[in-house]
Amino acid sequence: MRDRASLAEVIGERGLRDFTKLSEFHADGWGMAWYDGRLGQVEKSPQRAAGAADYGELAHRRLGDLGLVHLRRATPGLPVEARNTHPFRHGGIMMAHNGAIHPQERLGDLLTGAWERRLLGTTDSEHYFLNVMSRLEGRPAGSLGHGDLIAALDDAVADIDGAFTANSLNAIFVTPEALYALCWYHPDRIPPAAVVQQGYTGPPERYFDLAYLETDGSVVVASTGWPQDGWTSVPNRHVLVIDRETLQTKVEPLHPGPSASRPLADLLATNAS
């Protein structure tokens, strides 16, 4: 947004109702993140968004000009509790993830011991987030550029996709400078019956699509499941970058692979040397 605005103002009251209706199935918590200037703020709850007074109040409050909203559908077996609710925060960066990473019992492989001690919850999503954040360790405060985070995502995606089975690594990252919407999923790992059961009426293989809408005063990016007429799709295996100051958008491909990726242990060993 060019100015502070509420979620209801950005997507309209009808859009807010349609989006919140997703919590009939994504009923395992909600969270919002935004910036007060450059200071990140997070409010979240393990309760269902629909009917939650605090969710409704925040959705109508002009929180800021950059932020994200997440409705959680917990990965089976992971507890529904406040510490597992998205978004997650590390320093000035906040993130929400849509997808599941297996096997859960090996998630510790994504983090060194020092980073594992920073975990607040037990989710695959927070492990994923801290894996990305670990790749930005050692950079001076305020030096983060668009290319730095995209390079970290390149390596993190290669790390996770090569060693785990993830149906989707879709995620929204917000920094004080920009929003990054990562679209990365495997269409063949989406069970058609499960998405139909959730009320999704589109092609099952497009369930994890992301799309965005640009207007004169805002840019909105969101997942599927509610009306998005006139929106532009983010190609799979790409990142949409929205500059906070200018609202300019660009879509960049990810290029993860053995030649480009650096294992986490090697990266941290280099930083420590």
C-alpha positions as CSV (number, residue, x, y, z in Angstrom):
1,M,0.0,0.0,0.0
2,R,1.1,3.6,-0.5
3,D,-0.4,4.5,2.9
4,R,-1.6,2.7,6.0
5,A,-4.7,0.6,5.3
6,S,-6.7,-2.3,6.8
7,L,-7.1,-5.7,5.2
8,A,-10.7,-4.9,4.7
9,E,-9.9,-1.7,2.8
10,V,-7.3,-3.5,0.6
11,I,-9.5,-6.5,-0.5
12,G,-13.0,-5.0,0.3
13,E,-15.6,-6.3,2.7
14,R,-16.8,-9.0,0.3
15,G,-13.2,-10.1,-0.3
16,L,-12.6,-10.2,3.4
17,R,-15.7,-12.4,3.9
18,D,-14.6,-14.7,1.1
19,F,-11.0,-14.9,2.4
20,T,-12.0,-15.5,6.0
21,K,-14.4,-18.2,4.9
22,L,-11.3,-20.3,4.0
23,S,-10.9,-20.8,7.8
24,E,-13.8,-23.3,7.7
25,F,-11.0,-25.7,6.5
26,H,-7.9,-23.7,7.5
27,A,-9.2,-23.7,11.0
28,D,-6.1,-24.2,13.0
29,G,-5.2,-20.6,13.8
30,W,-4.6,-17.2,12.2
31,G,-1.9,-14.6,12.3
32,M,-1.1,-11.1,11.0
33,A,2.3,-9.4,10.5
34,W,2.9,-5.8,9.6
35,Y,5.4,-3.0,10.1
36,D,5.2,0.1,12.3
37,G,7.8,2.0,10.4
38,R,10.6,-0.6,10.2
39,L,9.5,-2.4,13.4
40,G,7.9,-5.7,12.7
41,Q,4.7,-6.6,14.6
42,V,2.9,-10.0,14.9
43,E,-0.4,-10.9,16.3
44,K,-1.6,-14.5,16.1
45,S,-3.9,-17.1,17.7
46,P,-4.5,-20.9,17.5
47,Q,-8.2,-20.2,17.2
48,R,-10.2,-20.3,14.0
49,A,-10.3,-16.8,12.3
50,A,-14.1,-16.9,11.5
51,G,-15.9,-15.5,14.5
52,A,-12.8,-14.4,16.4
53,A,-13.3,-10.9,17.6
54,D,-9.6,-10.0,17.7
55,Y,-9.2,-11.2,14.1
56,G,-12.1,-9.1,12.9
57,E,-10.9,-6.0,14.8
58,L,-7.4,-6.3,13.4
59,A,-8.7,-6.9,9.8
60,H,-10.5,-3.5,10.0
61,R,-7.6,-1.6,11.7
62,R,-5.1,0.4,9.6
63,L,-2.1,-1.5,10.7
64,G,0.4,-0.4,8.1
65,D,1.5,-0.3,4.5
66,L,3.1,-3.7,4.3
67,G,2.0,-7.0,5.9
68,L,0.7,-10.5,5.6
69,V,-2.3,-12.6,6.9
70,H,-2.2,-16.4,7.3
71,L,-4.9,-18.9,8.0
72,R,-3.4,-22.1,9.2
73,R,-4.3,-25.7,8.3
74,A,-2.0,-27.7,10.5
75,T,0.2,-30.5,9.0
76,P,-1.3,-33.7,10.5
77,G,0.5,-34.6,13.7
78,L,1.6,-31.1,14.5
79,P,0.0,-29.5,17.6
80,V,-2.4,-26.6,17.2
81,E,-1.0,-24.1,19.6
82,A,0.1,-20.5,19.7
83,R,3.8,-21.2,19.2
84,N,3.1,-23.2,16.0
85,T,0.9,-20.5,14.5
86,H,2.2,-18.4,11.6
87,P,3.7,-15.9,10.9
88,F,7.2,-16.5,12.3
89,R,9.6,-13.7,13.0
90,H,13.4,-13.4,13.1
91,G,14.8,-10.0,13.5
92,G,13.0,-7.7,11.0
93,I,11.9,-10.5,8.7
94,M,8.5,-12.4,9.0
95,M,7.2,-15.4,7.1
96,A,4.2,-17.7,6.6
97,H,4.3,-21.0,4.8
98,N,1.7,-23.1,3.0
99,G,2.6,-26.7,2.6
100,A,4.1,-29.7,4.4
101,I,7.6,-31.1,4.6
102,H,8.3,-34.8,5.3
103,P,9.6,-36.8,7.0
104,Q,8.9,-34.8,10.1
105,E,11.3,-36.8,12.3
106,R,14.3,-35.5,10.2
107,L,13.5,-31.8,10.3
108,G,16.4,-31.2,12.7
109,D,18.7,-31.8,9.7
110,L,17.7,-28.4,8.4
111,L,19.3,-26.5,11.2
112,T,22.6,-26.5,13.1
113,G,22.5,-26.9,16.9
114,A,22.7,-23.1,17.4
115,W,19.8,-22.4,15.0
116,E,17.7,-25.3,16.4
117,R,17.9,-23.7,19.8
118,R,16.1,-20.6,18.3
119,L,13.0,-22.7,17.5
120,L,9.9,-21.6,19.4
121,G,7.6,-24.3,18.1
122,T,7.7,-27.7,16.4
123,T,6.5,-27.0,12.8
124,D,8.2,-27.9,9.6
125,S,7.4,-24.3,8.5
126,E,9.5,-22.7,11.3
127,H,12.4,-25.1,10.5
128,Y,12.1,-24.0,6.8
129,F,12.1,-20.3,7.9
130,L,15.1,-20.6,10.1
131,N,17.0,-22.5,7.4
132,V,16.5,-19.5,5.1
133,M,17.4,-17.0,7.9
134,S,20.6,-19.0,8.7
135,R,21.8,-18.2,5.1
136,L,21.6,-14.5,5.8
137,E,23.6,-14.8,9.0
138,G,26.6,-12.5,9.2
139,R,25.3,-9.7,7.0
140,P,25.5,-6.2,8.5
141,A,22.2,-4.7,9.7
142,G,20.4,-2.9,7.0
143,S,22.3,-4.4,4.1
144,L,19.7,-7.0,2.9
145,G,19.0,-6.5,-0.8
146,H,16.5,-8.3,-3.0
147,G,19.2,-10.5,-4.5
148,D,20.4,-11.7,-1.0
149,L,17.0,-13.1,0.0
150,I,16.4,-14.7,-3.4
151,A,19.8,-16.3,-3.3
152,A,19.0,-17.7,0.2
153,L,15.7,-19.0,-1.1
154,D,17.6,-20.7,-4.0
155,D,19.8,-22.6,-1.6
156,A,17.1,-23.4,0.9
157,V,14.8,-24.8,-1.7
158,A,17.6,-26.9,-3.1
159,D,18.5,-28.1,0.4
160,I,14.9,-29.0,1.3
161,D,13.7,-30.3,-2.0
162,G,16.7,-32.5,-2.4
163,A,16.6,-34.2,1.1
164,F,12.9,-34.1,1.9
165,T,9.5,-34.7,0.3
166,A,7.6,-31.4,0.3
167,N,4.3,-30.9,-1.5
168,S,4.8,-27.1,-1.4
169,L,7.3,-24.6,-0.2
170,N,5.0,-21.7,-1.0
171,A,5.8,-18.9,1.4
172,I,5.4,-15.1,2.0
173,F,8.5,-13.3,3.4
174,V,8.2,-9.7,4.4
175,T,11.2,-7.4,5.2
176,P,11.2,-3.7,6.0
177,E,11.9,-3.1,2.2
178,A,9.8,-5.6,0.3
179,L,7.5,-8.6,0.2
180,Y,8.6,-11.8,-1.4
181,A,6.0,-14.4,-2.5
182,L,7.6,-17.7,-3.3
183,C,5.6,-20.1,-5.5
184,W,7.3,-23.6,-5.4
185,Y,5.2,-26.7,-5.4
186,H,4.9,-30.2,-6.9
187,P,1.5,-30.7,-8.7
188,D,1.9,-34.5,-8.6
189,R,1.9,-34.4,-4.8
190,I,-1.5,-32.8,-4.4
191,P,-4.2,-35.4,-3.6
192,P,-7.3,-34.4,-5.6
193,A,-9.8,-35.9,-3.1
194,A,-8.3,-33.9,-0.2
195,V,-8.5,-30.5,-2.0
196,V,-12.1,-31.2,-3.2
197,Q,-13.0,-32.0,0.4
198,Q,-11.8,-28.5,1.4
199,G,-14.3,-26.9,-1.0
200,Y,-11.7,-26.0,-3.6
201,T,-13.3,-26.1,-7.1
202,G,-10.4,-25.4,-9.4
203,P,-8.1,-28.0,-11.0
204,P,-6.4,-29.9,-8.2
205,E,-3.0,-29.6,-9.7
206,R,-3.4,-25.7,-9.4
207,Y,-4.3,-25.8,-5.7
208,F,-1.0,-24.2,-4.6
209,D,-1.1,-21.4,-7.2
210,L,-0.4,-17.9,-6.1
211,A,-1.8,-14.8,-7.8
212,Y,-1.5,-11.1,-7.4
213,L,-3.5,-7.9,-8.2
214,E,-2.0,-4.5,-8.9
215,T,-4.0,-1.3,-8.5
216,D,-2.9,2.4,-8.4
217,G,-2.4,2.2,-4.7
218,S,-1.7,-1.4,-3.7
219,V,-0.4,-4.8,-4.7
220,V,-2.1,-7.9,-3.1
221,V,-0.8,-11.5,-3.5
222,A,-2.7,-14.5,-2.2
223,S,-3.3,-18.3,-2.5
224,T,-6.3,-19.9,-4.2
225,G,-9.7,-20.8,-2.9
226,W,-11.5,-17.5,-3.1
227,P,-12.5,-15.3,-6.0
228,Q,-9.6,-13.7,-7.9
229,D,-11.0,-12.4,-11.1
230,G,-8.5,-10.3,-13.0
231,W,-5.5,-11.5,-10.9
232,T,-2.1,-12.5,-12.4
233,S,-0.6,-15.9,-11.6
234,V,2.8,-16.2,-10.2
235,P,4.5,-19.0,-12.2
236,N,5.5,-22.1,-10.3
237,R,9.2,-22.0,-9.2
238,H,9.3,-18.2,-9.3
239,V,9.4,-15.4,-6.7
240,L,7.3,-12.3,-6.9
241,V,9.0,-9.3,-5.4
242,I,7.0,-6.2,-4.4
243,D,9.1,-3.1,-3.5
244,R,7.6,-1.5,-0.4
245,E,8.4,2.1,-1.4
246,T,7.5,2.1,-5.1
247,L,5.1,-0.9,-5.3
248,Q,7.0,-2.0,-8.4
249,T,6.8,-5.7,-9.0
250,K,9.1,-8.2,-10.6
251,V,8.9,-11.9,-11.0
252,E,12.2,-13.8,-10.9
253,P,12.8,-17.6,-11.5
254,L,14.5,-19.6,-8.8
255,H,17.6,-21.6,-9.9
256,P,18.2,-24.2,-7.2
257,G,20.5,-27.1,-8.0
258,P,23.6,-29.0,-6.9
259,S,25.8,-26.5,-8.7
260,A,24.2,-23.4,-7.1
261,S,23.3,-24.7,-3.7
262,R,25.5,-24.7,-0.6
263,P,24.7,-27.1,2.2
264,L,23.9,-25.4,5.4
265,A,26.8,-26.9,7.3
266,D,29.3,-25.7,4.6
267,L,27.8,-22.2,4.6
268,L,28.0,-21.8,8.4
269,A,31.5,-23.2,8.5
270,T,32.6,-20.6,5.9
271,N,31.0,-17.8,7.9
272,A,32.8,-19.0,11.0
273,S,36.2,-19.2,9.4
